[in-house]
Amino acid sequence: MTNLQDKKIAIIGGGPGGLTLARLLQMNGADVNVYERDHDSSARAKGATLDLHDESGLRALREAGLMDAFMANYRPGADRMHLMDMNANSILEEDVNGEGEYARPEIDRGPLQEILLASLKPGTVIWDSHFTAMTQKHGVWKLEFKNGTEAFADLAIAADGANSRVRPYITPIKPFYSGVTAIEGAVYHSEINSPKIHRLLNGGKIFAFGDSKSLIVSAKGNGSLVFYPSFKTDEHWVKTCGLDFNDKAQLLAWFKAEYQGWDEVWLELFENATGIFIPRPLYCMPLDQTWEAQPNLTMLGDAAHLMPPFAGEGVNMAMLDAVELSRCLRDDSFADIHAAITAYEQQMRLRASATAAGTMVSTEALHSPNAIEFMMSLGG
């Protein structure tokens, strides 16, 4: 770890990628802090469950020595998949439950976060640290935060997600709109508040398709469910549609009109939704993006290679980034940190571009008249 000796490392963003990197670096004696904008670990509601892949997310947990904790917290059966059409007809229901390299066990985002947080030294995560700007002097970064505090680091790593504020310090390249927008909603106590959908879910996930639109529903371990209608529309639909996403009645009326012809069972989701709806225009980084590596600044996860969620790769890619970046930074065969970052970013871009290309194919196929046939082909 010669290159990291006596170096202060700052990771901006406390998602799975940033926390995994912090754990891997601390295991090897590095001095690292994670700066997270949330006030604490429970500040935000967590979205759908995550399926971790053997070659990426699970590999990261193995290298971090956290598989026992994962096995104690994952959700057996949550990878059960129910494929349906818009009329709520069952097309296919199966337990994915693969083994070895085909295994994709599911875990809720909250428990995964808690596993990673518990693995870090006390005080590693500095909460309420909403990054606003950074400047460099004599090779040291000064990080500034919204609450008026600041921090200094010899090496800074952006792990601050899709709307990364650090990425522009590395490259001006911006993501392009995928052509699809999703809306996130949730139903708490789904067994009571959405009993028909709850039974169809059976603790797993529903993928429903029709009329070139999709509706994905996912059970959570706390008895709630999250759901995502997604559809093709223009990039600025969220601003021009006139919907108040805090108004459940408006969203119900919108769904009835936009998903006209879909079975009434789906209305249960919108009629019993809890809290606000979150619109999500879906973006993807250019597949040919490149930039010149910096000597003391890099990025991982969505900050580096944002892509739509229709291949289940986001968190897995971020955690694999953490594995590969930590290995490069600790590899004394590189002359310095600059060389390590250069090597990491070159292979990361190649891997991410290939995955993003496949994700864009899935995004288009799942919002086409042949979505069900496409899903069936994936299992063949």
C-alpha positions as CSV (number, residue, x, y, z in Angstrom):
1,M,0.0,0.0,0.0
2,T,3.0,2.3,-0.6
3,N,1.0,4.7,-2.8
4,L,-1.6,5.3,-0.1
5,Q,0.9,5.6,2.7
6,D,0.1,8.8,4.7
7,K,-2.6,9.8,2.3
8,K,-5.9,11.1,3.4
9,I,-8.8,9.7,1.2
10,A,-12.2,11.3,0.8
11,I,-15.1,9.4,-0.7
12,I,-18.0,11.7,-1.6
13,G,-21.2,9.7,-1.3
14,G,-22.3,7.0,1.1
15,G,-24.2,4.6,-1.2
16,P,-23.2,1.0,-1.6
17,G,-20.3,1.8,-3.9
18,G,-18.8,4.4,-1.6
19,L,-19.2,2.4,1.5
20,T,-17.8,-0.8,-0.1
21,L,-14.7,1.1,-1.2
22,A,-14.3,2.6,2.3
23,R,-14.5,-0.9,3.8
24,L,-12.0,-2.4,1.4
25,L,-9.5,0.5,1.9
26,Q,-9.8,0.4,5.7
27,M,-9.2,-3.3,5.7
28,N,-5.8,-2.5,4.2
29,G,-4.9,0.3,6.6
30,A,-5.9,3.4,4.6
31,D,-7.1,6.6,6.2
32,V,-10.5,7.3,4.7
33,N,-13.7,9.2,5.4
34,V,-17.0,9.1,3.6
35,Y,-18.9,12.4,3.2
36,E,-22.7,11.8,2.9
37,R,-25.3,14.5,2.4
38,D,-28.0,12.7,4.4
39,H,-28.3,13.6,8.1
40,D,-28.3,9.9,9.1
41,S,-28.8,6.4,7.7
42,S,-32.6,6.6,8.0
43,A,-33.0,10.0,6.4
44,R,-34.4,8.7,3.1
45,A,-36.9,6.0,2.1
46,K,-35.2,3.1,0.4
47,G,-36.3,1.9,-3.0
48,A,-36.7,-1.6,-4.5
49,T,-34.7,-4.6,-3.4
50,L,-31.4,-5.3,-4.9
51,D,-30.3,-8.5,-6.7
52,L,-26.6,-9.0,-6.2
53,H,-24.6,-10.8,-8.8
54,D,-21.9,-13.4,-8.1
55,E,-19.3,-11.7,-10.3
56,S,-19.8,-8.2,-8.9
57,G,-22.0,-7.3,-5.8
58,L,-21.4,-10.7,-4.1
59,R,-17.7,-10.7,-5.1
60,A,-17.4,-7.3,-3.4
61,L,-19.0,-8.6,-0.2
62,R,-16.7,-11.7,-0.2
63,E,-13.6,-9.5,-0.5
64,A,-15.0,-7.2,2.2
65,G,-15.4,-10.2,4.5
66,L,-19.2,-9.5,4.8
67,M,-20.8,-12.6,3.4
68,D,-21.9,-13.9,6.8
69,A,-23.7,-10.7,7.5
70,F,-25.2,-10.8,4.0
71,M,-26.5,-14.3,4.5
72,A,-28.1,-13.2,7.8
73,N,-30.0,-10.4,6.1
74,Y,-30.8,-11.3,2.6
75,R,-34.3,-12.3,1.6
76,P,-34.7,-15.9,0.3
77,G,-37.6,-16.0,-2.2
78,A,-37.4,-12.3,-3.0
79,D,-36.0,-13.2,-6.5
80,R,-39.3,-14.9,-7.3
81,M,-40.4,-13.5,-10.7
82,H,-44.0,-13.2,-11.9
83,L,-44.3,-12.2,-15.5
84,M,-47.7,-10.9,-16.5
85,D,-49.5,-9.1,-19.3
86,M,-51.5,-5.8,-18.9
87,N,-54.7,-7.8,-18.3
88,A,-53.1,-9.4,-15.2
89,N,-52.8,-12.8,-16.9
90,S,-49.9,-14.8,-15.6
91,I,-47.4,-15.7,-18.3
92,L,-44.7,-17.2,-16.2
93,E,-44.0,-17.5,-12.5
94,E,-40.7,-18.9,-11.4
95,D,-38.1,-19.0,-8.6
96,V,-34.9,-17.6,-10.0
97,N,-32.8,-19.2,-7.2
98,G,-29.8,-19.9,-9.3
99,E,-26.6,-21.3,-7.8
100,G,-23.0,-20.2,-8.0
101,E,-22.4,-17.7,-10.8
102,Y,-26.1,-17.7,-11.6
103,A,-27.2,-16.8,-8.1
104,R,-28.8,-13.4,-7.7
105,P,-30.0,-13.3,-4.1
106,E,-31.9,-10.2,-3.1
107,I,-31.4,-7.9,-0.2
108,D,-33.3,-4.7,0.8
109,R,-31.3,-1.5,0.5
110,G,-31.6,-0.6,4.1
111,P,-30.0,-3.8,5.5
112,L,-27.2,-3.7,2.9
113,Q,-26.4,-0.2,4.0
114,E,-26.4,-1.2,7.6
115,I,-24.1,-4.1,6.9
116,L,-21.6,-1.8,5.2
117,L,-21.9,0.9,7.8
118,A,-21.3,-1.5,10.7
119,S,-18.1,-2.8,9.0
120,L,-16.5,0.7,9.1
121,K,-14.5,2.3,11.9
122,P,-16.6,4.6,14.1
123,G,-16.7,8.1,12.7
124,T,-15.8,7.0,9.1
125,V,-19.0,8.5,7.7
126,I,-19.4,12.2,8.1
127,W,-23.1,12.8,7.9
128,D,-24.9,16.0,6.8
129,S,-22.0,16.7,4.3
130,H,-23.7,17.9,1.1
131,F,-20.8,18.5,-1.3
132,T,-20.9,21.9,-3.0
133,A,-17.4,22.6,-4.4
134,M,-13.8,21.7,-4.3
135,T,-10.5,23.4,-5.0
136,Q,-6.9,22.1,-5.2
137,K,-3.7,23.6,-3.8
138,H,-0.3,21.9,-3.8
139,G,-2.0,18.5,-4.7
140,V,-4.5,18.6,-1.8
141,W,-8.2,19.0,-2.3
142,K,-10.3,21.3,-0.2
143,L,-13.9,20.0,-0.1
144,E,-16.7,22.4,0.8
145,F,-20.1,21.4,2.1
146,K,-23.5,23.1,2.3
147,N,-23.4,23.3,6.1
148,G,-20.3,25.5,6.0
149,T,-17.8,22.8,6.9
150,E,-14.8,21.8,4.9
151,A,-12.4,18.9,4.6
152,F,-9.0,18.2,3.1
153,A,-7.9,15.1,1.1
154,D,-4.9,13.9,-0.9
155,L,-7.2,11.7,-3.0
156,A,-10.9,12.4,-3.7
157,I,-13.3,9.8,-5.1
158,A,-16.8,10.7,-6.4
159,A,-19.5,8.1,-5.4
160,D,-22.3,10.6,-5.3
161,G,-24.6,9.0,-7.8
162,A,-26.6,10.0,-10.9
163,N,-26.5,13.7,-10.2
164,S,-22.9,13.8,-9.2
165,R,-21.6,17.2,-8.3
166,V,-18.0,16.0,-8.4
167,R,-18.2,14.5,-11.9
168,P,-17.9,17.9,-13.7
169,Y,-14.4,18.3,-12.1
170,I,-13.4,15.3,-14.1
171,T,-15.2,15.6,-17.4
172,P,-17.9,17.8,-19.0
173,I,-19.5,14.8,-20.7
174,K,-23.2,14.6,-19.7
175,P,-25.7,11.7,-19.9
176,F,-28.3,11.5,-22.7
177,Y,-32.0,10.8,-22.1
178,S,-32.9,7.2,-22.7
179,G,-36.4,8.0,-24.1
180,V,-38.1,6.4,-21.0
181,T,-39.4,7.9,-17.8
182,A,-40.5,6.0,-14.7
183,I,-42.5,7.0,-11.7
184,E,-41.8,5.5,-8.3
185,G,-44.6,4.8,-5.8
186,A,-44.9,2.8,-2.6
187,V,-47.6,1.0,-0.6
188,Y,-47.0,0.4,3.1
189,H,-48.5,-2.7,4.8
190,S,-49.3,-4.1,1.3
191,E,-51.0,-7.2,2.7
192,I,-53.7,-4.9,4.1
193,N,-53.6,-2.0,1.7
194,S,-53.0,-3.8,-1.6
195,P,-54.1,-7.4,-0.9
196,K,-54.6,-8.5,-4.5
197,I,-51.2,-7.3,-5.7
198,H,-49.7,-8.6,-2.4
199,R,-50.9,-12.1,-3.3
200,L,-49.7,-11.9,-6.9
201,L,-46.3,-10.7,-5.6
202,N,-45.9,-13.6,-3.2
203,G,-42.8,-11.9,-1.7
204,G,-41.1,-11.4,-5.1
205,K,-41.4,-9.2,-8.1
206,I,-44.0,-8.6,-10.8
207,F,-43.0,-7.6,-14.3
208,A,-46.1,-6.6,-16.3
209,F,-46.1,-5.4,-19.9
210,G,-48.5,-4.2,-22.5
211,D,-49.1,-1.4,-25.0
212,S,-45.3,-0.6,-25.0
213,K,-45.4,0.2,-21.3
214,S,-44.1,-1.6,-18.2
215,L,-45.1,-1.8,-14.6
216,I,-42.7,-3.4,-12.2
217,V,-43.7,-4.1,-8.6
218,S,-41.3,-5.3,-5.9
219,A,-42.0,-6.7,-2.4
220,K,-39.8,-5.5,0.5
221,G,-38.9,-7.2,3.7
222,N,-40.7,-4.6,5.9
223,G,-44.1,-5.6,4.5
224,S,-44.3,-2.7,2.0
225,L,-44.0,-2.7,-1.8
226,V,-42.6,-0.3,-4.4
227,F,-43.8,0.0,-7.9
228,Y,-42.6,1.7,-11.1
229,P,-44.7,2.4,-14.1
230,S,-42.4,3.3,-17.0
231,F,-43.2,4.5,-20.5
232,K,-41.8,6.3,-23.5
233,T,-42.2,10.1,-23.4
234,D,-40.1,13.2,-24.1
235,E,-37.3,14.3,-21.9
236,H,-39.1,17.2,-20.3
237,W,-42.4,15.4,-19.6
238,V,-42.0,15.7,-15.8
239,K,-42.0,19.5,-16.1
240,T,-44.7,19.8,-18.8
241,C,-47.2,17.1,-17.8
242,G,-48.9,19.4,-15.3
243,L,-49.0,16.6,-12.6
244,D,-48.6,17.3,-8.9
245,F,-46.6,14.3,-7.8
246,N,-47.8,14.9,-4.2
247,D,-51.4,14.4,-5.3
248,K,-52.4,10.7,-5.3
249,A,-55.7,11.4,-7.0
250,Q,-54.0,13.1,-9.9
251,L,-51.6,10.1,-10.3
252,L,-54.5,7.7,-10.2
253,A,-56.3,9.7,-12.9
254,W,-53.1,9.8,-15.0
255,F,-52.6,6.1,-14.7
256,K,-56.2,5.3,-15.8
257,A,-55.7,7.5,-18.9
258,E,-52.1,6.6,-19.8
259,Y,-52.5,2.9,-19.1
260,Q,-56.0,2.7,-20.6
261,G,-57.0,-0.9,-21.1
262,W,-54.9,-2.3,-18.3
263,D,-56.7,-4.5,-15.7
264,E,-58.3,-2.7,-12.8
265,V,-56.3,-4.7,-10.3
266,W,-53.4,-2.4,-11.0
267,L,-55.4,0.6,-9.7
268,E,-54.9,-0.9,-6.2
269,L,-51.4,0.4,-6.3
270,F,-52.3,4.0,-7.0
271,E,-55.4,4.0,-4.8
272,N,-53.4,2.9,-1.7
273,A,-50.1,4.5,-2.3
274,T,-48.4,6.1,0.6
275,G,-46.4,9.3,0.5
276,I,-45.3,11.1,-2.6
277,F,-44.6,9.8,-6.1
278,I,-41.1,10.3,-7.5
279,P,-40.8,10.9,-11.3
280,R,-37.5,9.6,-12.7
281,P,-36.5,10.4,-16.3
282,L,-33.9,7.7,-17.1
283,Y,-30.5,8.7,-18.5
284,C,-27.4,6.9,-19.8
285,M,-23.8,8.0,-20.2
286,P,-22.5,8.0,-23.7
287,L,-21.1,4.5,-24.6
288,D,-17.9,6.0,-26.0
289,Q,-17.2,8.5,-23.2
290,T,-13.5,9.0,-22.3
291,W,-11.5,11.6,-20.3
292,E,-8.0,12.1,-19.2
293,A,-7.2,10.6,-15.8
294,Q,-6.4,13.0,-13.0
295,P,-3.6,12.3,-10.5
296,N,-5.8,12.5,-7.4
297,L,-9.5,12.4,-8.4
298,T,-11.7,9.6,-9.8
299,M,-15.2,8.3,-9.6
300,L,-17.3,5.1,-9.4
301,G,-20.8,3.9,-9.8
302,D,-23.6,6.1,-11.3
303,A,-21.4,9.1,-11.1
304,A,-19.1,7.4,-13.7
305,H,-21.5,5.3,-15.8
306,L,-25.1,6.1,-15.2
307,M,-27.5,3.8,-17.1
308,P,-31.2,2.9,-16.9
309,P,-32.2,0.2,-14.3
310,F,-33.6,-2.4,-16.7
311,A,-30.7,-4.9,-16.4
312,G,-30.3,-4.7,-12.6
313,E,-26.6,-3.7,-12.9
314,G,-26.4,-0.3,-11.2
315,V,-25.4,-1.3,-7.6
316,N,-23.5,-4.3,-8.8
317,M,-21.4,-2.2,-11.1
318,A,-20.7,0.3,-8.3
319,M,-19.6,-2.4,-5.9
320,L,-17.4,-4.0,-8.6
321,D,-15.9,-0.5,-9.3
322,A,-15.0,-0.4,-5.6
323,V,-13.3,-3.8,-5.7
324,E,-11.3,-2.8,-8.8
325,L,-10.4,0.7,-7.7
326,S,-9.2,-0.5,-4.3
327,R,-7.1,-3.1,-5.9
328,C,-5.5,-0.6,-8.3
329,L,-4.8,1.9,-5.5
330,R,-3.2,-0.8,-3.4
331,D,-1.1,-2.3,-6.2
332,D,2.5,-1.2,-5.7
333,S,3.4,-2.2,-9.2
334,F,1.8,1.2,-10.3
335,A,4.3,4.0,-10.1
336,D,1.9,6.3,-8.3
337,I,-1.8,7.0,-7.7
338,H,-2.1,8.6,-11.1
339,A,-1.1,5.4,-12.8
340,A,-3.4,3.4,-10.6
341,I,-6.4,5.7,-11.4
342,T,-5.5,5.6,-15.2
343,A,-5.6,1.8,-15.2
344,Y,-8.8,1.6,-13.2
345,E,-10.6,4.1,-15.4
346,Q,-9.6,2.4,-18.6
347,Q,-11.0,-1.0,-17.7
348,M,-14.0,0.5,-15.9
349,R,-15.1,2.5,-19.0
350,L,-14.8,-0.6,-21.2
351,R,-16.8,-2.8,-18.8
352,A,-19.4,-0.1,-18.2
353,S,-19.9,0.7,-21.9
354,A,-20.5,-2.9,-22.7
355,T,-23.1,-3.2,-19.9
356,A,-24.7,0.1,-20.8
357,A,-25.1,-1.0,-24.4
358,G,-26.9,-4.2,-23.3
359,T,-29.0,-2.1,-20.8
360,M,-30.2,0.2,-23.6
361,V,-31.2,-2.8,-25.7
362,S,-33.3,-4.0,-22.7
363,T,-34.8,-0.5,-22.1
364,E,-36.0,-0.4,-25.7
365,A,-37.3,-4.0,-25.8
366,L,-39.2,-3.6,-22.5
367,H,-41.1,-0.6,-23.9
368,S,-42.0,-2.2,-27.2
369,P,-44.9,-4.4,-28.3
370,N,-42.6,-7.4,-27.9
371,A,-41.7,-6.9,-24.3
372,I,-43.1,-10.2,-23.0
373,E,-41.4,-12.2,-25.8
374,F,-38.1,-10.4,-24.9
375,M,-38.5,-11.3,-21.2
376,M,-39.2,-14.9,-22.1
377,S,-36.1,-15.1,-24.3
378,L,-34.0,-14.0,-21.4
379,G,-34.9,-17.2,-19.5
380,G,-34.2,-19.4,-22.5
